[in-house]
C-alpha cells in the first residue's frame, strides 16, 4: 500500500470525519456478526446436518480465533500500519463470510467462522487505534468516540433485528453474505480517505514468545468458559483449560516484563486509568452478554415472539445506547471527569437490570421490559463512550494498536465469561425450581407451565447476579479511574507519558 496515505504529525487530518464513516461501518459489521449468526443458527444447523453437540462450534470457532489473536492483531496494526491492517482485515473478513454463506457441510462452516475470527482480530484493534491517532482534539474525540461507542454497544441488538429479517424472509446464508457489501464499501472508503499520522509505527521485532503465550492463554481461557457452559464447571477438561490459561498468562506477563520489545508493554495496562477501564468494561460486558441471551430466549420461547418481533423488541435498548453515547456522553465528556460518566452510567444500567429481575411468564412488555431495556441502554451508552475514548487516550502512538486490542480483548473475554457463567446460574436455578414444583403438576399443561416458570426463574436468578456485576463495575470505575476531564487539550503520546497528563484540564503539567 502506498506510503502517500500518511500525514504529518500534529496536523489534523482533513478527511478524518469521512474516515470515521468507514471505520464505524467496519465496526458495525464486526459487532453485528456476533449476534446475527445466533438467530440463523437453528436453520443453518438443520440444513448442514450439524449435531446438537457440535452446533456450539459455529459460535466457539469464531470466539476462539477472535479472542485468542486480538493482542497479536493489535501488534500487527502497530507494525504494518493501521490502514493497511484495517483494509487487509476487511478483505479477509469478506472472503471468510462468503465461504460461510456458501458452506455445504459443518467442517466448511466451522472453518469459515474461525477465519472470520482471525481477520476480525486484525480489523477490530486497527479500527479503534485509527480513531485514537486521527482524533486528537478533545471535543472532536468525544464526538467520534460517541458514535463509535453507540455502534459498539448497540450493534449487537441491531444484529438481532437484521438476523431475524434475513432468516425469516430470505435464507440463513444471507446472514453471512450481508457482510460482503459492508466490507467492500468500508475497504474502498478507507483506502481512499484514511491517512495515518507519521511516526506512529512500532517497527520493533515481533515478540514471538509473547504471541504464542498470549494466544494459547486466551484461547484456553475462552474455551474453558465456553466448555463450562455445555459440560459443567467440574468437567476435567474445563478445569484443565482454566489451569492452562492461568499458567500461560502468568508466563506471558513474566516474559513481557523481561523482553526488549514486548507484544503487550506492561505500561499499557498498569496505568491505573486504563487498567480501571479494561476491568470495568469487561465486567459490564459479562452482565450485558448474558442478558442478550436470556431476553432472546424469554421473548421467543416464553412469550412466543417471532425472530423479527424479538429483534424489534430490543429497539428501546438500541435507542438508549445511541442517546447515552452520542448525546449524554459526548456532551459531558469535555465537562466532567470520565469516572463521573462511567460510574453513574453503570449504576443506571444496573437499575434497568434490576427492573428485569421482575420477569414472570405474563410480564407486560410496556410495563417492565421496555423501561428496563431503555435504562440499560442509556446507562451502558453513557459509560461506553468515555471508556472507549479513555482506553487509548494518552497512550504512546506506537502502542495505540495493542491498547485498542486490550479493549476488544476485555470485551471478548467478558462476553465468553458472561455467556457461560450466567447460563450456568440460570440452568441451575431452573433445574432446582422444576425439581421442587413438578410433583404438584398432575396434567401435561401444568407440567409445561412449571417448565416455563422454571426457565423464567432461571433467567431472573442470573439477572440478579448481573445487577451485582454492574454495581462492581461502577465501583471500579469510580475508584480506579482518577483522570480529570479532557478539557480543550490535544491528546498526544510521549515516551515519558503515563497517559494521565493528557487527560487533565488546561494547563497540562508535564511529569
N, C-alpha and C positions, 0 to 999 in steps of 0.2 A: 504494500500500500504506500502511496506517495507520502513523502515527508512534508509536502506542502500543507498537509492537514494539521499543522502545528502553528500556534500563535505565540506572540511574545509574552513573557511573564508579566503580570501586573496590569495588562491591558484587558478590559472587559471584552469578551467575545461578542461581536455584533449579532451573530446568529444563535446566541445561547437560548433564546426563547423558542426559536424554531426547533433547535436540538432537543429541547425539553419535550416537545410533542412526540418525537420519535422514541426518545428514551422511555417516556410514560407508556407509549404503545407497546413497547417490548416488555416492560414490567407487567402491564395488564395481561399480556399473553402468558407469561410465566405463572402469574397468580391464578388466572382463570384455569390453567391446566391442572392445578392442584385439586379443584373441586369438580370441574366439568366432566372428568372421566368417571368420578364416583356415580354420577347419575346414569351414565351409559353402561356401567359395569354389568348389571344383570343381563342386558341384551347381548353385549359382547360375549359374555360367558356362555350363553346359550348357543350363539352362532358358531363359536370356535371350539365348543366342546371342552371348556376348561372345567376341571373338577372343583367342588366346593373347597377342598383342601388347598388347591393351587391358586384360587382366584385372588387371594391377597397379594400375590406376586405382581399383579398389574399395578398396584399401588406401591408395594415394597421395593420393586426393582428400581423405580424412579426415585423413591426416597433415599435408598442406599447410595445410589450413584451421585445424586444431587448433594445430600448431606455430607457424604464422605469426601467429595472432591472440592467443596466450596473454598477452603483455605488455599488449596493448590490453584484454583481458578482465580482467586484474588491476587495471588503472587504472579501468575501468568499475565494478568492485566497490568501490573506494575512493571513487568519485564518487557513484554511485547509492545505495550502502549494500549490504552483503554479503548480507543476507537477500533483498532484492529481486532482486539479480543471480542469487543461487542458485536461487530459485523460477522466475525467467524462463528460466534455463539448463535447468532440469529440464523445463519445459513445452515449450520448443523442441526439446530432445533427443527427447522422446516423439513429437512430431509428425514429426520427421525420421526416426525409427525406423519409424513407421507407413508413411511413404512408401517407405522401403527395403523393408519386408516386402511392400508391395503393388506393387513395381516390375514393369513389364511389358516394359521394354527397358533397354539399357545406359545410355542418357542419364539416365533416371529414377533408376537405381541410383547412378550417379556423382554426380548432383545431391544425392540424399538423403544420401550419405556425406559430401559437402562440408558440407552443412547440419548434420549431426551434429557435424562438426569445429568449426563456428562456435559452436554452443551449448555444446559441450564446453569450448571456450576461455573461456566465461563461467563455466561451472559449476565446473571444477577449481580455479582460484585462489580463487573465492568460498568453496568448501568448506574449504580449508586455512586461509584467513585468518579464517573464523568460529571455527575451533578456536583459532587464535592469540590472538584477542581475548576468547574466552569462558573459556578455561582459563588462569588466571594464577598459581595456586598451583603450586609446583614439583612436588610429589608427584602432584597431580591431573593436571597437564600431562603428566607421564611416563606415567601410565596411559592418558590419552586418545590421546596420540601413539603409544603402543604398539599400541593397537587399530587406529589409522589406518595405521600403518606396516605391520602384518601384512596389512591389506587391500590396500594399495598394492603390496606385494611379492608376495603370494600370489594376488591376484585374477586375474592373467593365467593362472595354471595352472588355477584353478577354471574359467575360460572355456573351456579345452581340454576339460574333462570335460563341462560343460554343452553346449558346441557339439557334441561327439560324440553325446551323447544326443539332442539336438533334431534333428540332421541324420539320424541313423540311424533314429530311431523316429517322428519327426513329419515335418518338412519344413524345408529351409534357411530358409524365410521366418520361422520361429519364432525364429531367432537374432536377428532384428530385433524381432519382436513382443514378445519376453520383456522388452525394456527398458520397455515401456509401464506394466505394473503397478509395476515398480521406481520409475519416475519419479512416478507418481500418489501412491503411498504416501509417498515421500520429500518431495514438494512439499507435500502436505496436512499431514504431520507438522511440517515446517519452518515452515509458515505459522502453525501453532498454538503451537509451543513455543519457537521461536528468538527471543531478544530481544537486540539488539545493545547494546553499551555506547555511552553518549552521547559525542559529541566525537570519534568515530573516522573521520568522513568527511573526504575531501580534496576540497574544493569549488573548488580552483584550476581555471582554464580548461584544457580539453584541449589537449595538445601535439600538434597535427595533423602538423607535420613529423616529429616523433618516431614517431607512429603509422605514417605512410606508410613511413618509412625502416626501422623495425624489422620491420614486416610483410613488406615486399618482401625485406629482407635475410634473414629467417628462412625465408621461402618459397623463396628462391633456394638457401639452404644445404641445406634438407631435400630439395628437388627434385634438387639436384646429387648428393647421396648416393644417392637413390632411382634416378636415371638411371644412375649409375655401376654399380649392381648389374646392370642389364639391358644397357647399351650399352658398358660399359667405361670406365676412367678416362681414356683418351686421346681419347674422343669429343669433338668440337669443342663441342657444346652443354653437355656435362658440365663441361668446363674453363671455358666461358663463365659457367656458373652459379656456379662457385666464385669466379671473379674478381669477378662482380657482387655476390655475397654479401659478400666482403671489403670492397669499395668502399662498399657500402651500410651495412654495420655499423660501419665506421670513421667514415663521415659521421654515423651515428646517435650514436656516442659523442661526437663533436665538438659536435653540436647539443645533446645532453643536458648537456654541461658549460657551455653558454652561456645556455640559455633559463631564464626565471624559474620556470616550473612544469613541470619535465621529466616525461616519461612514466615513465622509469626514473631516479630520483635516483641519481647515482653513489655516494652514501653507502651505498646498499643493498648494492652488490656489492664496494666497495673495502674494507669492514671485513673484516679477514683471516679471521675465523671463518666468516662467511657465504660469502666467496669460496672458501675451502677446501671448504666443504660442497658448493657448486654444482659445483665442479670434480671432486671425488672421487666425488660421486653420479653425475654424467654419465658418468665413466669406468666405474663399476661397472655402469651400465645398458647401456653398449656391450657389455660382456662377457656380461651376462645375456640380452639380447635375442637375440644371435647363438646362444646355447646353446639357448634355447627352440626356435628354428627347426631347428637341427641334430638335437636329440633327437627332435623330432616326426617329421622325415624318417627318421631312423635307425630308430625304433620301427616306423613304418608301412611304409617301403619295404624296409629290410634285414631287420627281424625279422618283418614281416608282421602287425603288430598292427592291430586294427580301430580306428576313431576313438575309440570308448568306452574300449577297453582302453588306448589311448595316454593318454587323459585320466587314467585311474586310475593309470597308471604314474608320473604326476607328483605323486601324493599325498604321498610322503615329502618332497618339496621344500616343499609347502604346510605340512605338519606342522612341518618345521624352521623355516620362516619365522614361523609363529604362535608357536612356542616361543621362538625367538630374540627376537622383538619384544615379546610380552606377558609373558614370564617373565624372561628374562635382561636384556633392555634396560630394561624397566620397573622391575625390582627394583634394578638397579645405577645407573640414570640419576641418582639423587639422592645416590649414594655415591662415584662416581668421575668423573673428568673425561671429557667426551664423546669425546675422541680415544682414550682407553683402551678404549672400546667399539667405535668405528668402525674404528680401525687393526687390532686383532686380529680383528674381525668380517670385514673384507675378506680378511685372511690365511687365516682358517678357510675362507671361501668359495673362495679360491684353491687350498687343499689339496683341497677337494671337486672343483674343476675339474681339478686335476692327476690325480686318480683316473680321470676321464673321458677323459683322453688315452690310456688303455689300451684303448679300444674296439676290438674286432675283430668280424668277422661273427658269430662264435659266442659272444660275450661273455655271461657269466651276468648276468642282471638282479640277482639277490640278491647276487652277489659284487662287482660293480663299480658298476652303475648306482644301486642303492639307497643304499649308503653315500655315493657321490659326491653324489647329489642331496640327501641328508639334511644333509651337511656344508655344501653350497652354500646351502641354505635357512636353516640355523641361523646361518651367518655373515652372510648378507645381512639376515636379520630383525634380528639384533643390531645391525648397523650402520645400517640404515634408520631404526630408531626414534629414536635421538638426532639423526640427520641431519634428519628431518622436523621435529622439535621445535626444534633449533638454528637452522634456516634462517629461522625467524620470531621467534626469541627476542630480546627487547631492541629489536626494530625499532619505530620510531615507529608509533602506531596508524594514522596517515594513510597509511603506506607498507605496511601489512600485506598488502593485496591484491597489490601489484606484487612484494613479496618472495615471496609464495606462488607467483605466476606464474613467477618465476625458477626455483623448484624444479621445477615442471612443465615449463618450457622446457628445463632441463638434462636432464630425463628423456626428453622427446620428441626432442630433437636427438640425445641419446645413443642412443636406440632406432633412429633413422634411420641414424646412423653405424654402429652395431653390425651392423645387418642387412646394409648394403651392404658394409662393409669386410670383415667375417668371411666373408660369402658369396663375395666375390671371391677371398679367400685360399683358401677351400675349393675353389672351382671350378678355380682354377689348379693346386692340388695334385692334384686328381682327374685333370685333363687330362694332367698330367705323368706320373702313375703309370700310367694306361691306355696312354699312348704307349710307355712303357718295357716294359710287360709283355704287351701284346696280341699281340705277334709270336709268343710261345710258346704261345698258346692255339689249338689246332687244331680243336676241336669247338665247337658253339654253346653248350653248357653251360659249357665252360671260359671262353669269351668273356664270358658273363653273369656268371660268378664274378669275373673280372678287373674288370668294370664295378662290381660291388658292392664289391669290395675297394678300388677306386679311390675310390668315394664315401666309404667309411669313412676312408680315408687323408686325404681332403679335410677331413672333419669333425674328425679328431684334429689335423691341422695348424692349423686355425683355433682349436681349443680351446687349443692351446699359446699362441697369441697372447693369447687371453682370460685365461689364467693371468697372463701378464706385465702385462696391463692392470689386473687386480685388485691385483697387487702394487704397481703405480704408484699406484692409488687409496689403498691402505693407507699408503704413504709420504707422500702429500699430506696425508691426514687427520692423520697423526702429527706432521707438521712445520708445516702451516699453522694448524691449529686449536689455540689455546692457552688457551681459556676453561677456568675451573675448574668444579667440579661445581655444579649449581644450588643444592644445599643446601635450606634451607627458605624461601628468599626468594620474594617475589612478583614476577613478571615484569611490568615496566611499561616503556613507552617514554617518552622525554622528548626535548625539542628538542635538548638537549645531548648526548644519548646516542649513543655509537658502537656500542652493542649489547653491550659486554663487561661493564660493571659489573653488569648484571642477571644474569649467569651465574656470579658469584663467590660463594663461601660467605659467610655472615654473619660480620662486618659488611660491608655494601656500602659501598664507598668511592666517593664522587662525584668526577667529574672536575672 
